[in-house]
């Protein structure tokens, strides 16, 4: 005869167990703290609940040019299934990207490494924030590489949360993922949109030396607005230093960054940022409209028109950038594979810039899907 030792529960514990079995899990509201599947205490969508007067949005409804494709279709579902099967996080879903429907329906996705919990809390970003306390998925490099192979990608963008809880900011893990992709599919062009690694030169070099072709780190906004928009541990000059060091360590790679517009910046400040970026050899800068992900995040100051985005692209090209993808729904990784076609990601006819000649040494355009 087998004997089993049963745990005795108090009346309160029994009631709690019965309640948990009979009621669905509580829906987590944006701004609330909760524990995720790994037991981490995190804030939903990155920003705590706020009730300040500045949070009210007086701009009214979004203009017609900000309408995005509704997610759906066979290819969208295939990408969604692949992401779930291999336990991958995507910046598409975690950041509430308006282009997810288009990109996933075309069989592409930007993969977010090192989980979906960021140690920073930028006031524009809807990624959950908390302290992962060193957690990493050891199988992620291999799972990422298999996913890239299964999706038949020829160009992949890898991004990640900030991981200030790791000694190297996650640089070694990042490099392992890139090397795994190159081992499985050496022909795939890899773009890494990385955190700033707190400016650590050795961490930057670790990622840059892993075999990628494009290195990106987003400056996000103009210098004056940085302290209001980004986490205090981030910085305008810190991002410039990261991009500059990457270029010095590997002059052959393409460096890239992104600016959100509509946060209160002036045209003079945009042009000043262009000059700062060109001074350190940045090749590509993307421009897009900031969209408020939740009521707890920064409000939109204004909606920049498509005509203004077109003009900023021309001004950027005249500064000497290889390309300036620019438009209301453009994001740093949106249609990233098409940037080398130099036609504003196919959103408009190529802009002729006086004195700009084609560069045969650049990576050739590759189409995904």
Secondary structure, 3 states (H helix, E strand, C coil): CCCCCCCCCCHHHHHHHHHHHHCCCCCCCCCCEEECCCCCEEEHHHCCCCCCHHHCCCCCCCCHHHCCCCCCCHHHHHHHHHHHHCCCEEHHHHCCCCCHHHHHHCCCCCEEECCCEECCCCCCCCCEEECCCCCCCCCHHHHHHHHHHHCCCCEEEEEECCCCCCCCCCHHHHHHHHHHHHHHCCCCEEEEECCCHHHCHHHHHHHHCCCCCEEECCCECCHHHHHHHCCCCCCHHHHHHHHHHHHHHCCCCEEEEEEEECCCCCHHHHHHHHHHHHHCCCCEEEEEECCCCCCCCCCCCCCCCHHHHHHHHHHHHHHCCCECCECCCCCCCCCHHHHHHCCHHHCCCCCCCCCCCCCCCCCCCCCCC
